[in-house]
Amino acid sequence: MDLDNEHSTSLRAPERAHAPRQSGPLGALAEPALDRLTGLASRLLRCPAAVVCAAGEDRPVILSVRGPTDAASNSRPMPIDESFCRCALAAKAPVAIEDIRQPEALRANPVLAELGIVSYAGVPLLALDGHVLGSLSVVDVRPRQWSSAELADLNDLAALAASELQHRLHEADRHRLDPRLVRAERARAIGQLAGGIAHDFNNLLTGIIGHVALLQEEPGLSEVGREDLAQIHRSADRAAGLTRQLLAYSRRQVLAPRVLDLNQLVAGCLSTLRRLMGERVQVVSMPAPRLDPVVADPNQLEHVLTQLCANARESMPDGGTLEIATRQERIDTVAAARLHGLRSGTYVLMEVRDTGRGMDGPTLERIFEPFYSTKAPSAGAGLGLASVYGIVKQSSGHIEAVSAPGQGATFTIYLPRHEGSGPVGAAERPREPGGGTETILLVEDEAQVRELARRVLQRAGYTVLAAPDGEAATAIADRHPGHIHLLITDMLLPHLGGRELAARLGIHRPAIKVIYVSGTSDSSIARLRLVQPGMEFLEKPFSLDRLLRTVRQALGGEADGGSRPT
């Protein structure tokens, strides 16, 4: 084969054809950076071909080759003993051969004869600890005496190739071995899936739940029909709960963070938790004498506490003790590194301890994985603790589980201390749904949800202006001569988003109130809640009562005729 002509035959035969990019870490290492290095080596040393190979177990793995190619290459497998890459790999030092036909061992090598290689220079790619990662080789078709300057250039390029190769191997090992990265990648994948389906799925559930509620109000409904509708409603609620748990795990749940006292939140849940745990489990509360406030969604934290207690109940079928403790702790840099992702600082902790069966190591490692459960498949979807993990992470916190067989389990939640000022309170209890006579601009691109909300609001006494998108809503608002007291808008609208629409309407109607509706989390929602606490949010799927309560709350509580200027 004539390697002098770059447009004729091929170095690829059989060296690259039978040392393919294999599966596993080595198979993912070929990078444009290595291709640039082999190209530079070929040009700098005026050689027809240059190769970077990795040291595979039984044959070289070609990561980059610069030289001519030939599809009709020899198809015979090539063990590493027949590869010219082995020269530098075996020597673990630079190797320069003026004429490979002189050494008897190389002269008998069938691969070198087939490729027409006469002269060779190679440098091993050394890791920081000294072991050989691979080699950078250049070849020529004529006898050639390699100068010290050329070998020095090749050595410099080999150092760059070794650095790139070691970085790629390190990244591959890190992703393969670090369970936190595996969990993070799984969370991202599930988050993309959940976010993709939640918007449309929650629109469907809103329509189902709303129309069932309307039918249940029909006076002539039979008892059988009423029970059938109740079953449909329960199924839809269960489907909505599964969607919320998926969104919680993937940190796309719609949160309503506020400044709150963790001791107050736990105290408000105790009676419910004691009923949940039953008479055979003693519930002990151990609040810290003094706690700084935290910023979190109280309803979601209550869900976290309830889920952890339900998990503890399952592990204590014969009864036991459940302790709920709070405390404050300063986390230094060393402890923060151990807790994976926390920054050093002061944290407010909540611990839930049980005296149940405990968990072994393999179970503990997977306890926060979605769809993982030690219970029977019919007992649940395996999303309870996964949603707990997501809610805590979305609240800028951390959760840690410690357990051993027969020694119970302790779940510890770390939440950052709130540094600012602001009113401290627990979750607001829902008020009774009411009506009013104000004018509402309703913007929803899903026709079924838009018509359902319009119908319910009009029945409650409101004047409703409905629009399918932001542009249509702007036109309606421009034409409307009277006041518009409230804008209800989906966050995800075609062409003009909900936030942009609210900002546009606020220019000429600065007193207009806003309710944002969303089925998935938007990072801007949490920021708006903290910066503008008066903003209201309605999470899909919502009940008709929830819609009316949120509207009445946004408009100021008591119904009025709406003479306020807008």
CORURRA-V25493 format. One record per pair of residues at least 24 apart in sequence whose ideal C-beta (glycine too) atoms are under 8 Angstrom apart, sorted by the first residue. I is the first residue (numbers start at 1). J is the second residue. Records with the same first field share a line. If there is no record, write none. Layout:
BEGIN
I = J + J
END
This chain:
BEGIN
1 = 70 + 114 + 115 + 116
2 = 116 + 141
3 = 48 + 49 + 67 + 68 + 115 + 116 + 117 + 139 + 140 + 141
4 = 48 + 141
5 = 68
6 = 48 + 67 + 68
7 = 68
8 = 68 + 70
9 = 68 + 70 + 116
10 = 67 + 68 + 69 + 70 + 71 + 73
11 = 48 + 49 + 51 + 65 + 67 + 68 + 69 + 115 + 139
12 = 65 + 67 + 69 + 70 + 73
13 = 70 + 72 + 73 + 74 + 114 + 115
14 = 73 + 74 + 75 + 76 + 77 + 78 + 111 + 114
15 = 51 + 60 + 62 + 65 + 78 + 83 + 84 + 85 + 111 + 115
16 = 62 + 65
17 = 73 + 74 + 75
18 = 59 + 75 + 76 + 77 + 78
19 = 53 + 56 + 59 + 60 + 61 + 62 + 78 + 83
20 = 61 + 62
21 = 61 + 62 + 63
22 = 56 + 61
25 = 168 + 169 + 172 + 173 + 176
26 = 54 + 56 + 61 + 63 + 169
27 = 61
28 = 168 + 172
29 = 54 + 63 + 165 + 168 + 169 + 172
30 = 63 + 64
31 = 63 + 64 + 164 + 168
33 = 164
34 = 63 + 64 + 161 + 164 + 165
35 = 64 + 66
37 = 64 + 136 + 157 + 160 + 161 + 164
38 = 64 + 65 + 66 + 136
39 = 66
40 = 157
41 = 66 + 136 + 138 + 153 + 154 + 157
42 = 66 + 67 + 138
44 = 153 + 157
45 = 121 + 138 + 150 + 153 + 154
47 = 138 + 139 + 140
48 = 139 + 140 + 141
49 = 138 + 139
50 = 136 + 137 + 138 + 139
51 = 85 + 135 + 136 + 137 + 138 + 139
52 = 125 + 134 + 135 + 136 + 161 + 165
53 = 83 + 85 + 134 + 135 + 137
54 = 133 + 134 + 165
55 = 89 + 132 + 133 + 134 + 135
56 = 80
59 = 83
60 = 85 + 86 + 89 + 134
61 = 134
63 = 134 + 165
74 = 114
78 = 111
82 = 109 + 110 + 111
83 = 111
84 = 109 + 111 + 112 + 117 + 120 + 122 + 137 + 139
85 = 122 + 134 + 135 + 137
87 = 120 + 122 + 135 + 137
88 = 122 + 123 + 124 + 135 + 136 + 137
89 = 124 + 132 + 134 + 135
91 = 124
92 = 124 + 126 + 132
93 = 124
94 = 121 + 122 + 123 + 124 + 151 + 154 + 155
95 = 120 + 121 + 122 + 123
96 = 120 + 121 + 146 + 151
97 = 121
98 = 143 + 144 + 145 + 146
99 = 143
115 = 139
116 = 141
117 = 141
118 = 142 + 143 + 144
119 = 143 + 144 + 146
121 = 146 + 150 + 151 + 154
123 = 151 + 154 + 155 + 157 + 158
124 = 158
125 = 158 + 161 + 162 + 165
126 = 162
127 = 162 + 166
128 = 166
133 = 162 + 165 + 166 + 169
134 = 161 + 162 + 165
136 = 161
179 = 365
180 = 340
183 = 368 + 369
186 = 369 + 370
187 = 249 + 250 + 251 + 390
188 = 250
190 = 246 + 249 + 250 + 370
191 = 250 + 251 + 252
192 = 250
193 = 246
194 = 243 + 246 + 247 + 249 + 250 + 252 + 520
195 = 247 + 250 + 252 + 520
197 = 243
198 = 243 + 246 + 247 + 252 + 519 + 520
199 = 492 + 519 + 520
201 = 239 + 243 + 519
202 = 240 + 243 + 519 + 520 + 540 + 541
203 = 446 + 448 + 449 + 519 + 540 + 541
205 = 236 + 239 + 240 + 243 + 540 + 541
206 = 448 + 449 + 452 + 540 + 541 + 542
207 = 446 + 448 + 449 + 452
208 = 232 + 236 + 541
209 = 233 + 236 + 237 + 240 + 541 + 542 + 543
210 = 449 + 452 + 453 + 456 + 543 + 544
211 = 452
212 = 236
213 = 543 + 544 + 545
214 = 452 + 455 + 456 + 544
236 = 541
240 = 541
242 = 381 + 383
243 = 519
244 = 387
245 = 381 + 383 + 384 + 386 + 387
246 = 370 + 383 + 387
247 = 390 + 520 + 521
248 = 300 + 386 + 387 + 388 + 390 + 391 + 394
249 = 370 + 383 + 386 + 387 + 389 + 390
250 = 390
251 = 390 + 393 + 394 + 521
252 = 520 + 521
253 = 300 + 387 + 390 + 391 + 394 + 521
254 = 518 + 519 + 520 + 521 + 525 + 537 + 539
255 = 296 + 297 + 300 + 391 + 394 + 395 + 521 + 525 + 526 + 529
256 = 297 + 298 + 299 + 529 + 537
257 = 295 + 296 + 297 + 395 + 526 + 529 + 530
258 = 295 + 296 + 297 + 298 + 422 + 425 + 529 + 533
259 = 293 + 294 + 295 + 418 + 420 + 422 + 423 + 424 + 425
260 = 293 + 294 + 295 + 296 + 298 + 301 + 424 + 425 + 426
261 = 291 + 293 + 424 + 426
262 = 291 + 294 + 301 + 326 + 348 + 350 + 415
263 = 287 + 288 + 291 + 326
264 = 424 + 425 + 426
265 = 298 + 301 + 302 + 305 + 426 + 427
266 = 305 + 324 + 326 + 350
268 = 302 + 426
269 = 302 + 305 + 306
270 = 324
272 = 306
273 = 305 + 306 + 309 + 322 + 324
276 = 306 + 309 + 310 + 313
277 = 309 + 312 + 313 + 322
278 = 313
280 = 316 + 318 + 319 + 320
281 = 312 + 313 + 316 + 319 + 320 + 321 + 322
282 = 320 + 321 + 322
283 = 309 + 322 + 324
284 = 321 + 322 + 323 + 324
285 = 323 + 324 + 325
286 = 323 + 324 + 325 + 326
287 = 325 + 326
288 = 325 + 326 + 327 + 328
290 = 328
291 = 326 + 327 + 328 + 348
292 = 328 + 346 + 348 + 417 + 418
293 = 348 + 417 + 418 + 422 + 424
294 = 348 + 415 + 416 + 417 + 418
295 = 395 + 416 + 418 + 530
296 = 395 + 397 + 415
297 = 391 + 395
298 = 425 + 426 + 427
299 = 427
300 = 391 + 395
301 = 391 + 395
302 = 427
303 = 387 + 388 + 391
304 = 388 + 391 + 392 + 413
305 = 350 + 352
307 = 384 + 385 + 387 + 388
308 = 352 + 385 + 388 + 411
309 = 352
310 = 384
311 = 384 + 385
312 = 352 + 354 + 356 + 409
314 = 356 + 375
315 = 354 + 356 + 357 + 358 + 408 + 409
316 = 354 + 355 + 356 + 357
320 = 354 + 355 + 356 + 408
321 = 354 + 355
322 = 352 + 353 + 354 + 355
323 = 351 + 352 + 353 + 354
324 = 350 + 351 + 352
325 = 350 + 351 + 353
326 = 350 + 351
327 = 351
328 = 417
329 = 414
331 = 414
339 = 398 + 400 + 414
340 = 398
341 = 398
342 = 398 + 414
345 = 416 + 417
346 = 416 + 417
347 = 397 + 414 + 415 + 416 + 417
348 = 414 + 415 + 416 + 417
349 = 412 + 413 + 414 + 415
350 = 412 + 413 + 415
351 = 410 + 411 + 412 + 413
352 = 410 + 411
353 = 408 + 409 + 410 + 411
354 = 408 + 409 + 410
355 = 408
356 = 408 + 409
357 = 405 + 406 + 408
358 = 403 + 404 + 405 + 406 + 407 + 408 + 409
359 = 401 + 403 + 404 + 405 + 409
360 = 404 + 405
364 = 401 + 403
367 = 401
368 = 399 + 401
394 = 521
430 = 546 + 549
431 = 549 + 552 + 553 + 557
432 = 549
433 = 460 + 544 + 545 + 546 + 548 + 549 + 552
434 = 460 + 548 + 549 + 552 + 559
435 = 460 + 461 + 462 + 548 + 552 + 559
436 = 460 + 461 + 462 + 551 + 552 + 555 + 559 + 560 + 562
437 = 461 + 462 + 463 + 559 + 560 + 561 + 562
438 = 462 + 463 + 483 + 485 + 486 + 555 + 559 + 560 + 561 + 562
439 = 463 + 464 + 465 + 480 + 482 + 483 + 484 + 485 + 486 + 562
440 = 464 + 465 + 484 + 485 + 486 + 487 + 488 + 551
441 = 465 + 467 + 473 + 476 + 477 + 484 + 486 + 487 + 488 + 489 + 505
442 = 466 + 467 + 488
443 = 467 + 468 + 469 + 470 + 472 + 473 + 487 + 488 + 489 + 490 + 493 + 498 + 501
444 = 468 + 488 + 489 + 490 + 517
445 = 469 + 490 + 492 + 493 + 494
446 = 490
449 = 540
453 = 488 + 547
456 = 544 + 547 + 548
457 = 547 + 548 + 551
460 = 548
461 = 559
462 = 551
469 = 493 + 494 + 495 + 496
470 = 494 + 495 + 496 + 497 + 498 + 500 + 501 + 504
471 = 495 + 496
473 = 501 + 505
474 = 501 + 504 + 505
477 = 505 + 508 + 509
483 = 562 + 563 + 564 + 565 + 566
484 = 509 + 512 + 566
485 = 512 + 513 + 555 + 562 + 564 + 566
486 = 512 + 513 + 514 + 515 + 551 + 554 + 555
487 = 512 + 513 + 514 + 515
488 = 515 + 517 + 538 + 551
489 = 514 + 515 + 516 + 517
490 = 516 + 517 + 518
491 = 516 + 517 + 518 + 522 + 525
492 = 518 + 520
499 = 524 + 528
509 = 566
510 = 566
511 = 564 + 565 + 566
512 = 566
513 = 554 + 555
514 = 554
515 = 550 + 551 + 554
517 = 542
END
